[in-house]
Amino acid sequence: MEFIKQIERLQLLNKLVREQRTGSPEELAGRLGVSRRQLYAYLEFLKDYGINIVYSRKTNSFRFNNGKEIKIEFQFQVLDDQVSRNINGGKFSLNNFPCFFSARSETKLAS
């Protein structure tokens, strides 16, 4: 499932940046299983939400630049028939995978 893979990549990116253990852009892209170009697309996506991540040659790692970090929460839950019908306006579908995604920008979380 591509969606879950995207969430896992964002979680790994967040962890490595927070710990300042990303390595070079090429190394980070390899760890995430994406090309360098895709890595920078991820970083631009996050920048649109106010998360500025920059590369530091001094530490050979990416870091959060503006005091904001990412908080990623993912929950997978199997819904019963009635809840599924309520979500789908009374219709029932066996192959339905409702997905809700939201993002927000917060100041750095306390450790």
MMTF fields as JSON, N, C-alpha, C and O atoms, coordinates in Angstrom:
{
  "mmtfVersion": "1.0.0",
  "mmtfProducer": "UNKNOWN",
  "numBonds": 443,
  "numAtoms": 444,
  "numGroups": 111,
  "numChains": 1,
  "numModels": 1,
  "chainsPerModel": [1],
  "groupsPerChain": [111],
  "chainIdList": ["A"],
  "bondAtomList": [4, 2, 8, 6, 12, 10, 16, 14, 20, 18, 24, 22, 28, 26, 32, 30, 36, 34, 40, 38, 44, 42, 48, 46, 52, 50, 56, 54, 60, 58, 64, 62, 68, 66, 72, 70, 76, 74, 80, 78, 84, 82, 88, 86, 92, 90, 96, 94, 100, 98, 104, 102, 108, 106, 112, 110, 116, 114, 120, 118, 124, 122, 128, 126, 132, 130, 136, 134, 140, 138, 144, 142, 148, 146, 152, 150, 156, 154, 160, 158, 164, 162, 168, 166, 172, 170, 176, 174, 180, 178, 184, 182, 188, 186, 192, 190, 196, 194, 200, 198, 204, 202, 208, 206, 212, 210, 216, 214, 220, 218, 224, 222, 228, 226, 232, 230, 236, 234, 240, 238, 244, 242, 248, 246, 252, 250, 256, 254, 260, 258, 264, 262, 268, 266, 272, 270, 276, 274, 280, 278, 284, 282, 288, 286, 292, 290, 296, 294, 300, 298, 304, 302, 308, 306, 312, 310, 316, 314, 320, 318, 324, 322, 328, 326, 332, 330, 336, 334, 340, 338, 344, 342, 348, 346, 352, 350, 356, 354, 360, 358, 364, 362, 368, 366, 372, 370, 376, 374, 380, 378, 384, 382, 388, 386, 392, 390, 396, 394, 400, 398, 404, 402, 408, 406, 412, 410, 416, 414, 420, 418, 424, 422, 428, 426, 432, 430, 436, 434, 440, 438],
  "bondOrderList": [1, 1, 1, 1, 1, 1, 1, 1, 1, 1, 1, 1, 1, 1, 1, 1, 1, 1, 1, 1, 1, 1, 1, 1, 1, 1, 1, 1, 1, 1, 1, 1, 1, 1, 1, 1, 1, 1, 1, 1, 1, 1, 1, 1, 1, 1, 1, 1, 1, 1, 1, 1, 1, 1, 1, 1, 1, 1, 1, 1, 1, 1, 1, 1, 1, 1, 1, 1, 1, 1, 1, 1, 1, 1, 1, 1, 1, 1, 1, 1, 1, 1, 1, 1, 1, 1, 1, 1, 1, 1, 1, 1, 1, 1, 1, 1, 1, 1, 1, 1, 1, 1, 1, 1, 1, 1, 1, 1, 1, 1],
  "groupList": [{"groupName": "MET", "atomNameList": ["N", "CA", "C", "O"], "elementList": ["N", "C", "C", "O"], "formalChargeList": [0, 0, 0, 0], "bondAtomList": [1, 0, 2, 1, 3, 2], "bondOrderList": [1, 1, 2], "singleLetterCode": "M", "chemCompType": "L-PEPTIDE LINKING"}, {"groupName": "GLU", "atomNameList": ["N", "CA", "C", "O"], "elementList": ["N", "C", "C", "O"], "formalChargeList": [0, 0, 0, 0], "bondAtomList": [1, 0, 2, 1, 3, 2], "bondOrderList": [1, 1, 2], "singleLetterCode": "E", "chemCompType": "L-PEPTIDE LINKING"}, {"groupName": "PHE", "atomNameList": ["N", "CA", "C", "O"], "elementList": ["N", "C", "C", "O"], "formalChargeList": [0, 0, 0, 0], "bondAtomList": [1, 0, 2, 1, 3, 2], "bondOrderList": [1, 1, 2], "singleLetterCode": "F", "chemCompType": "L-PEPTIDE LINKING"}, {"groupName": "ILE", "atomNameList": ["N", "CA", "C", "O"], "elementList": ["N", "C", "C", "O"], "formalChargeList": [0, 0, 0, 0], "bondAtomList": [1, 0, 2, 1, 3, 2], "bondOrderList": [1, 1, 2], "singleLetterCode": "I", "chemCompType": "L-PEPTIDE LINKING"}, {"groupName": "LYS", "atomNameList": ["N", "CA", "C", "O"], "elementList": ["N", "C", "C", "O"], "formalChargeList": [0, 0, 0, 0], "bondAtomList": [1, 0, 2, 1, 3, 2], "bondOrderList": [1, 1, 2], "singleLetterCode": "K", "chemCompType": "L-PEPTIDE LINKING"}, {"groupName": "GLN", "atomNameList": ["N", "CA", "C", "O"], "elementList": ["N", "C", "C", "O"], "formalChargeList": [0, 0, 0, 0], "bondAtomList": [1, 0, 2, 1, 3, 2], "bondOrderList": [1, 1, 2], "singleLetterCode": "Q", "chemCompType": "L-PEPTIDE LINKING"}, {"groupName": "ARG", "atomNameList": ["N", "CA", "C", "O"], "elementList": ["N", "C", "C", "O"], "formalChargeList": [0, 0, 0, 0], "bondAtomList": [1, 0, 2, 1, 3, 2], "bondOrderList": [1, 1, 2], "singleLetterCode": "R", "chemCompType": "L-PEPTIDE LINKING"}, {"groupName": "LEU", "atomNameList": ["N", "CA", "C", "O"], "elementList": ["N", "C", "C", "O"], "formalChargeList": [0, 0, 0, 0], "bondAtomList": [1, 0, 2, 1, 3, 2], "bondOrderList": [1, 1, 2], "singleLetterCode": "L", "chemCompType": "L-PEPTIDE LINKING"}, {"groupName": "ASN", "atomNameList": ["N", "CA", "C", "O"], "elementList": ["N", "C", "C", "O"], "formalChargeList": [0, 0, 0, 0], "bondAtomList": [1, 0, 2, 1, 3, 2], "bondOrderList": [1, 1, 2], "singleLetterCode": "N", "chemCompType": "L-PEPTIDE LINKING"}, {"groupName": "VAL", "atomNameList": ["N", "CA", "C", "O"], "elementList": ["N", "C", "C", "O"], "formalChargeList": [0, 0, 0, 0], "bondAtomList": [1, 0, 2, 1, 3, 2], "bondOrderList": [1, 1, 2], "singleLetterCode": "V", "chemCompType": "L-PEPTIDE LINKING"}, {"groupName": "THR", "atomNameList": ["N", "CA", "C", "O"], "elementList": ["N", "C", "C", "O"], "formalChargeList": [0, 0, 0, 0], "bondAtomList": [1, 0, 2, 1, 3, 2], "bondOrderList": [1, 1, 2], "singleLetterCode": "T", "chemCompType": "L-PEPTIDE LINKING"}, {"groupName": "GLY", "atomNameList": ["N", "CA", "C", "O"], "elementList": ["N", "C", "C", "O"], "formalChargeList": [0, 0, 0, 0], "bondAtomList": [1, 0, 2, 1, 3, 2], "bondOrderList": [1, 1, 2], "singleLetterCode": "G", "chemCompType": "PEPTIDE LINKING"}, {"groupName": "SER", "atomNameList": ["N", "CA", "C", "O"], "elementList": ["N", "C", "C", "O"], "formalChargeList": [0, 0, 0, 0], "bondAtomList": [1, 0, 2, 1, 3, 2], "bondOrderList": [1, 1, 2], "singleLetterCode": "S", "chemCompType": "L-PEPTIDE LINKING"}, {"groupName": "PRO", "atomNameList": ["N", "CA", "C", "O"], "elementList": ["N", "C", "C", "O"], "formalChargeList": [0, 0, 0, 0], "bondAtomList": [1, 0, 2, 1, 3, 2], "bondOrderList": [1, 1, 2], "singleLetterCode": "P", "chemCompType": "L-PEPTIDE LINKING"}, {"groupName": "ALA", "atomNameList": ["N", "CA", "C", "O"], "elementList": ["N", "C", "C", "O"], "formalChargeList": [0, 0, 0, 0], "bondAtomList": [1, 0, 2, 1, 3, 2], "bondOrderList": [1, 1, 2], "singleLetterCode": "A", "chemCompType": "L-PEPTIDE LINKING"}, {"groupName": "TYR", "atomNameList": ["N", "CA", "C", "O"], "elementList": ["N", "C", "C", "O"], "formalChargeList": [0, 0, 0, 0], "bondAtomList": [1, 0, 2, 1, 3, 2], "bondOrderList": [1, 1, 2], "singleLetterCode": "Y", "chemCompType": "L-PEPTIDE LINKING"}, {"groupName": "ASP", "atomNameList": ["N", "CA", "C", "O"], "elementList": ["N", "C", "C", "O"], "formalChargeList": [0, 0, 0, 0], "bondAtomList": [1, 0, 2, 1, 3, 2], "bondOrderList": [1, 1, 2], "singleLetterCode": "D", "chemCompType": "L-PEPTIDE LINKING"}, {"groupName": "CYS", "atomNameList": ["N", "CA", "C", "O"], "elementList": ["N", "C", "C", "O"], "formalChargeList": [0, 0, 0, 0], "bondAtomList": [1, 0, 2, 1, 3, 2], "bondOrderList": [1, 1, 2], "singleLetterCode": "C", "chemCompType": "L-PEPTIDE LINKING"}],
  "groupTypeList": [0, 1, 2, 3, 4, 5, 3, 1, 6, 7, 5, 7, 7, 8, 4, 7, 9, 6, 1, 5, 6, 10, 11, 12, 13, 1, 1, 7, 14, 11, 6, 7, 11, 9, 12, 6, 6, 5, 7, 15, 14, 15, 7, 1, 2, 7, 4, 16, 15, 11, 3, 8, 3, 9, 15, 12, 6, 4, 10, 8, 12, 2, 6, 2, 8, 8, 11, 4, 1, 3, 4, 3, 1, 2, 5, 2, 5, 9, 7, 16, 16, 5, 9, 12, 6, 8, 3, 8, 11, 11, 4, 2, 12, 7, 8, 8, 2, 13, 17, 2, 2, 12, 14, 6, 12, 1, 10, 4, 7, 14, 12],
  "groupIdList": [1, 2, 3, 4, 5, 6, 7, 8, 9, 10, 11, 12, 13, 14, 15, 16, 17, 18, 19, 20, 21, 22, 23, 24, 25, 26, 27, 28, 29, 30, 31, 32, 33, 34, 35, 36, 37, 38, 39, 40, 41, 42, 43, 44, 45, 46, 47, 48, 49, 50, 51, 52, 53, 54, 55, 56, 57, 58, 59, 60, 61, 62, 63, 64, 65, 66, 67, 68, 69, 70, 71, 72, 73, 74, 75, 76, 77, 78, 79, 80, 81, 82, 83, 84, 85, 86, 87, 88, 89, 90, 91, 92, 93, 94, 95, 96, 97, 98, 99, 100, 101, 102, 103, 104, 105, 106, 107, 108, 109, 110, 111],
  "secStructList": [7, 2, 2, 2, 2, 2, 2, 2, 2, 2, 2, 2, 2, 2, 2, 2, 2, 2, 6, 6, 7, 7, 7, 1, 2, 2, 2, 2, 2, 2, 2, 2, 6, 1, 7, 2, 2, 2, 2, 2, 2, 2, 2, 2, 2, 2, 2, 2, 6, 6, 7, 7, 3, 3, 3, 3, 6, 6, 6, 6, 3, 3, 3, 3, 1, 1, 1, 3, 3, 7, 7, 7, 7, 7, 7, 7, 7, 7, 7, 7, 2, 2, 2, 2, 2, 2, 2, 6, 6, 6, 7, 7, 7, 6, 6, 7, 7, 7, 7, 7, 7, 7, 7, 7, 7, 3, 3, 7, 7, 7, 7],
  "xCoordList": [0.834, 0.0, 0.885, 1.668, 0.737, 1.597, 1.394, 2.354, 0.159, -0.108, 0.676, 1.281, 0.663, 1.378, 2.878, 3.577, 3.374, 4.792, 5.169, 6.248, 4.286, 4.537, 4.616, 5.501, 3.706, 3.711, 4.998, 5.62, 5.404, 6.635, 7.846, 8.748, 7.879, 8.989, 9.022, 10.088, 7.864, 7.812, 8.234, 8.906, 7.849, 8.255, 9.766, 10.393, 10.356, 11.8, 12.518, 13.509, 12.03, 12.617, 12.595, 13.604, 11.469, 11.332, 12.341, 13.012, 12.449, 13.361, 14.812, 15.543, 15.228, 16.615, 16.953, 18.048, 16.028, 16.276, 16.322, 17.201, 15.385, 15.35, 16.654, 17.173, 17.187, 18.429, 19.672, 20.793, 19.486, 20.558, 21.518, 22.732, 20.919, 21.684, 21.319, 21.31, 21.024, 20.568, 21.705, 21.511, 22.886, 23.957, 23.7, 22.884, 24.403, 24.268, 22.89, 22.172, 22.518, 21.233, 21.125, 20.066, 22.199, 22.186, 21.983, 21.245, 22.644, 22.497, 21.082, 20.505, 20.513, 19.146, 18.151, 17.235, 18.331, 17.436, 17.508, 16.48, 18.698, 18.863, 18.172, 17.533, 18.298, 17.638, 16.126, 15.438, 15.621, 14.169, 13.661, 12.455, 14.582, 14.181, 13.604, 12.734, 14.091, 13.621, 14.836, 15.967, 14.593, 15.67, 15.941, 15.143, 17.075, 17.396, 16.331, 15.955, 15.857, 14.814, 13.527, 12.881, 13.157, 11.962, 12.157, 11.217, 13.376, 13.666, 13.371, 12.709, 13.864, 13.626, 12.151, 11.684, 11.426, 9.977, 9.297, 8.392, 9.733, 9.213, 9.491, 8.611, 10.713, 11.094, 10.283, 9.925, 9.991, 9.15, 7.719, 7.077, 7.223, 5.886, 5.788, 4.82, 6.792, 6.79, 6.936, 6.357, 7.7, 7.874, 6.546, 6.303, 5.685, 4.357, 3.526, 2.611, 3.837, 3.135, 3.896, 3.538, 4.947, 5.681, 6.846, 7.447, 7.177, 8.297, 9.497, 9.544, 10.462, 11.63, 12.796, 13.29, 13.226, 14.334, 15.464, 15.272, 16.639, 17.795, 18.966, 19.034, 19.887, 21.073, 22.229, 22.465, 22.945, 24.111, 25.356, 25.48, 26.264, 27.524, 28.375, 29.127, 28.253, 29.04, 28.745, 29.659, 27.469, 27.077, 26.814, 26.553, 26.882, 26.569, 25.195, 25.023, 24.23, 22.877, 21.873, 22.191, 20.655, 19.555, 19.128, 19.344, 18.512, 18.017, 16.788, 16.572, 15.99, 14.846, 15.386, 16.195, 14.945, 15.539, 14.763, 15.367, 13.47, 12.683, 12.033, 11.033, 12.6, 12.062, 10.791, 10.178, 10.384, 9.194, 9.605, 10.571, 8.863, 9.106, 7.832, 6.772, 7.943, 6.8, 6.288, 7.074, 4.991, 4.369, 3.49, 2.521, 3.825, 3.106, 2.394, 3.012, 1.097, 0.291, -0.469, -1.076, -0.437, -1.117, -1.912, -1.394, -3.167, -4.031, -4.745, -5.34, -4.683, -5.364, -6.414, -6.103, -7.657, -8.753, -9.741, -10.135, -10.141, -11.156, -12.515, -12.809, -13.337, -14.635, -15.724, -15.675, -16.7, -17.829, -18.747, -18.604, -19.681, -20.554, -21.324, -21.433, -21.857, -22.674, -21.842, -22.283, -20.66, -19.793, -19.406, -19.378, -19.11, -18.756, -19.918, -19.71, -21.125, -22.305, -22.477, -22.814, -22.25, -22.379, -21.368, -21.694, -20.164, -19.125, -19.484, -19.239, -20.065, -20.359, -21.781, -22.272, -22.443, -23.787, -24.822, -25.739, -24.7, -25.684, -25.351, -26.048, -24.306, -23.929, -22.864, -22.064, -22.854, -21.871, -20.973, -21.451, -19.69, -18.73, -17.688, -17.11, -17.459, -16.461, -15.039, -14.151, -14.817, -13.463, -13.211, -12.446, -13.84, -13.706, -12.56, -12.458, -11.708, -10.609, -10.633, -9.851, -11.543, -11.605, -10.314, -9.75, -9.864, -8.597, -8.738, -9.248, -8.3, -8.353, -6.944, -6.229, -6.529, -5.186, -5.273, -5.978, -4.559, -4.482, -3.067, -2.36, -2.674, -1.347, -1.479, -2.339, -0.634, -0.615, 0.809, 1.653, 1.052, 2.373, 2.329, 1.479, 3.247, 3.307, 4.73, 5.672, 4.876, 6.221, 6.853, 6.157, 8.139, 8.888, 8.279, 7.982, 8.101, 7.503, 8.538, 9.725, 8.101, 9.021, 9.488, 8.722, 10.739, 11.309, 10.968, 11.362],
  "yCoordList": [-1.173, 0.0, 1.245, 1.479, 2.007, 3.182, 4.224, 4.863, 4.399, 5.386, 5.082, 5.976, 3.825, 3.437, 3.617, 4.026, 3.318, 3.514, 4.992, 5.323, 5.878, 7.318, 7.745, 8.511, 7.257, 7.578, 7.078, 7.796, 5.849, 5.296, 6.129, 6.342, 6.598, 7.449, 8.754, 9.196, 9.369, 10.613, 10.389, 11.239, 9.259, 8.952, 8.782, 9.297, 8.06, 7.863, 9.189, 9.486, 9.979, 11.292, 12.136, 12.739, 12.179, 12.95, 12.489, 13.312, 11.184, 10.629, 10.987, 11.44, 10.787, 11.047, 12.534, 12.898, 13.392, 14.838, 15.29, 16.062, 14.817, 15.193, 14.812, 15.572, 13.619, 13.142, 13.649, 13.362, 14.397, 14.912, 13.791, 13.889, 12.711, 11.558, 11.205, 10.029, 12.2, 11.911, 11.587, 10.836, 12.137, 12.018, 12.975, 13.89, 12.752, 13.616, 13.44, 12.495, 14.349, 14.183, 12.826, 12.199, 12.384, 11.084, 9.933, 8.989, 10.019, 8.97, 8.941, 7.868, 10.116, 10.175, 9.645, 8.897, 10.03, 9.524, 8.005, 7.344, 7.448, 5.99, 5.33, 4.289, 5.929, 5.371, 5.379, 4.476, 6.413, 6.518, 5.712, 5.518, 5.243, 4.459, 5.307, 4.856, 6.551, 7.464, 8.074, 7.935, 8.739, 9.45, 10.764, 11.211, 11.371, 12.665, 13.698, 14.533, 13.637, 14.563, 14.374, 15.351, 13.112, 12.845, 13.339, 13.838, 13.201, 13.699, 15.193, 15.654, 15.94, 17.381, 17.72, 18.765, 16.869, 17.061, 16.898, 17.661, 15.901, 15.728, 16.98, 17.472, 17.487, 18.649, 19.882, 20.69, 20.037, 21.146, 20.985, 21.961, 19.75, 19.464, 19.893, 20.541, 19.53, 19.89, 21.397, 21.969, 22.03, 23.478, 24.199, 25.245, 23.637, 24.211, 24.218, 25.03, 23.319, 23.252, 23.973, 23.857, 24.718, 25.498, 24.774, 25.288, 23.591, 22.813, 23.035, 22.51, 23.808, 24.122, 23.229, 23.328, 22.366, 21.447, 21.828, 21.903, 22.068, 22.48, 21.538, 20.866, 21.505, 20.66, 21.475, 22.608, 20.898, 21.537, 20.744, 19.572, 21.368, 20.702, 20.454, 19.482, 21.332, 21.215, 19.904, 19.221, 19.562, 18.337, 17.173, 16.055, 17.431, 16.428, 15.813, 14.595, 16.675, 16.219, 17.327, 18.515, 16.904, 17.844, 18.161, 17.371, 19.345, 19.735, 20.615, 21.217, 20.677, 21.587, 22.993, 23.249, 23.904, 25.239, 26.289, 27.258, 26.147, 27.229, 26.872, 27.476, 25.894, 25.535, 24.716, 24.462, 24.297, 23.466, 22.062, 21.869, 21.086, 19.689, 19.062, 19.688, 17.825, 17.077, 16.166, 15.549, 16.09, 15.112, 14.238, 14.717, 12.96, 12.049, 11.01, 10.306, 10.929, 9.917, 9.159, 9.758, 7.864, 7.02, 5.974, 5.308, 5.831, 4.849, 4.054, 4.621, 2.763, 1.863, 1.117, 0.461, 1.219, 0.613, -0.029, 0.58, -1.261, -1.947, -1.488, -1.585, -0.989, -0.449, -1.493, -2.291, -1.489, -2.405, -1.883, -0.744, -2.706, -2.37, -1.066, -0.265, -0.846, 0.345, 1.617, 2.605, 1.606, 2.79, 3.057, 4.209, 2.012, 2.163, 2.761, 3.619, 2.313, 2.88, 4.354, 5.152, 4.724, 6.127, 7.003, 8.116, 6.515, 7.279, 7.44, 8.489, 6.401, 6.391, 6.798, 6.477, 7.487, 7.988, 6.891, 7.031, 5.806, 4.742, 3.602, 2.587, 3.74, 2.669, 1.799, 2.276, 0.528, -0.412, -0.874, -1.212, -0.883, -1.329, -2.209, -1.841, -3.374, -4.287, -3.799, -4.054, -3.11, -2.689, -1.22, -0.548, -0.74, 0.652, 0.813, 0.062, 1.783, 2.079, 3.572, 4.328, 4.01, 5.438, 5.909, 5.229, 7.055, 7.562, 9.049, 9.801, 9.455, 10.851, 11.314, 10.655, 12.426, 12.943, 14.412, 15.179, 14.787, 16.203, 16.504, 15.616, 17.708, 18.126, 19.463, 20.273, 19.685, 20.974, 21.298, 20.412, 22.537, 23.016, 23.531, 24.349, 23.046, 23.478, 23.891, 23.528, 24.64, 24.951, 23.691, 22.709, 23.703, 22.506, 21.883, 22.57, 20.593, 19.86, 19.672, 19.51, 19.692, 19.493, 18.05, 17.135, 17.85, 16.495, 15.814, 14.668],
  "zCoordList": [0.0, 0.0, 0.0, 0.92, -1.028, -1.202, -0.101, 0.328, 0.355, 1.397, 2.667, 3.259, 3.08, 4.296, 4.103, 5.029, 2.916, 2.623, 2.734, 3.226, 2.279, 2.379, 3.852, 4.231, 4.661, 6.095, 6.733, 7.515, 6.407, 6.969, 6.559, 7.369, 5.326, 4.872, 5.658, 6.087, 5.846, 6.611, 8.062, 8.646, 8.65, 10.018, 10.113, 11.039, 9.157, 9.155, 8.914, 9.581, 7.976, 7.71, 8.98, 9.343, 9.644, 10.882, 11.93, 12.553, 12.122, 13.13, 12.82, 13.702, 11.579, 11.208, 11.281, 11.71, 10.869, 10.932, 12.389, 12.772, 13.196, 14.615, 15.31, 16.127, 14.978, 15.592, 14.865, 15.285, 13.785, 12.941, 12.53, 12.703, 11.973, 11.503, 10.061, 9.697, 9.247, 7.889, 6.938, 5.982, 7.18, 6.207, 5.049, 5.152, 3.955, 2.781, 2.146, 2.473, 1.238, 0.549, -0.162, -0.143, -0.777, -1.462, -0.474, -0.755, 0.683, 1.702, 2.251, 2.426, 2.525, 3.046, 2.025, 2.37, 0.777, -0.273, -0.334, -0.48, -0.226, -0.227, 0.954, 0.801, 2.131, 3.325, 3.19, 3.666, 2.532, 2.355, 1.166, 1.01, 0.331, -0.84, -1.949, -2.694, -2.067, -3.101, -3.801, -3.334, -4.908, -5.587, -4.862, -4.038, -5.183, -4.581, -4.952, -4.13, -6.178, -6.625, -5.811, -5.431, -5.545, -4.741, -3.313, -2.694, -2.786, -1.445, -1.364, -0.434, -2.341, -2.318, -2.551, -2.099, -3.235, -3.376, -2.014, -1.679, -1.224, 0.137, 0.968, 1.674, 0.882, 1.676, 1.27, 2.127, -0.019, -0.48, 0.018, 0.406, 0.005, 0.53, 1.99, 2.389, 2.782, 4.196, 4.386, 5.31, 3.521, 3.605, 3.396, 3.997, 2.541, 2.329, 3.605, 3.745, 4.539, 5.824, 6.932, 8.104, 6.571, 7.56, 8.203, 9.147, 7.711, 8.256, 7.347, 6.235, 7.816, 7.004, 7.423, 8.546, 6.521, 6.773, 5.828, 4.615, 6.39, 5.594, 5.847, 6.877, 4.883, 4.999, 5.574, 5.154, 6.533, 7.136, 6.748, 7.103, 6.033, 5.679, 6.914, 6.975, 7.891, 9.123, 9.851, 10.312, 9.949, 10.657, 9.706, 10.151, 8.388, 7.368, 7.63, 7.584, 7.903, 8.194, 7.904, 7.96, 7.592, 7.527, 8.95, 9.869, 9.122, 10.443, 10.276, 9.225, 11.33, 11.344, 11.512, 12.404, 10.663, 10.628, 11.399, 11.86, 11.561, 12.147, 13.485, 13.871, 14.189, 15.493, 15.446, 16.482, 14.254, 14.119, 13.72, 12.982, 14.213, 13.884, 13.367, 13.362, 12.932, 12.429, 13.542, 14.26, 13.675, 14.561, 13.681, 13.094, 13.589, 12.707, 13.556, 14.356, 13.369, 14.034, 12.968, 12.08, 13.057, 12.076, 12.823, 13.719, 12.453, 13.096, 12.02, 11.104, 12.138, 11.213, 12.008, 13.002, 11.568, 12.322, 11.363, 10.368, 11.661, 10.874, 11.388, 12.58, 10.471, 10.849, 10.667, 9.732, 11.554, 11.379, 10.282, 9.838, 9.848, 8.722, 8.921, 7.992, 10.117, 10.359, 10.273, 9.686, 10.842, 10.782, 9.336, 8.905, 8.589, 7.183, 6.389, 5.531, 6.672, 5.999, 6.333, 5.458, 7.595, 8.003, 7.27, 6.857, 7.11, 6.413, 4.943, 4.348, 4.363, 2.931, 2.596, 1.514, 3.487, 3.208, 3.042, 2.232, 3.787, 3.756, 2.815, 2.815, 2.015, 1.094, 1.734, 2.538, 1.379, 1.903, 0.761, -0.322, 1.01, 0.003, 0.674, 1.697, 0.087, 0.649, 0.407, 1.22, -0.683, -1.03, -0.707, -1.398, 0.319, 0.694, 1.68, 2.65, 1.434, 2.338, 2.627, 2.051, 3.532, 3.819, 4.468, 5.326, 4.055, 4.541, 4.823, 3.993, 5.96, 6.343, 6.644, 7.399, 6.074, 6.267, 6.607, 5.951, 7.623, 7.949, 8.413, 8.89, 8.277, 8.718, 9.4, 9.053, 10.357, 11.017, 11.415, 11.553, 11.592, 11.933, 13.37, 13.719, 14.194, 15.579, 15.907, 15.203, 16.966, 17.418, 17.963, 18.221, 18.14, 18.547, 19.787, 20.764, 19.733, 20.841, 21.944, 21.66, 23.19, 24.307, 24.329, 24.024, 24.686, 24.734, 26.025, 26.241]
}
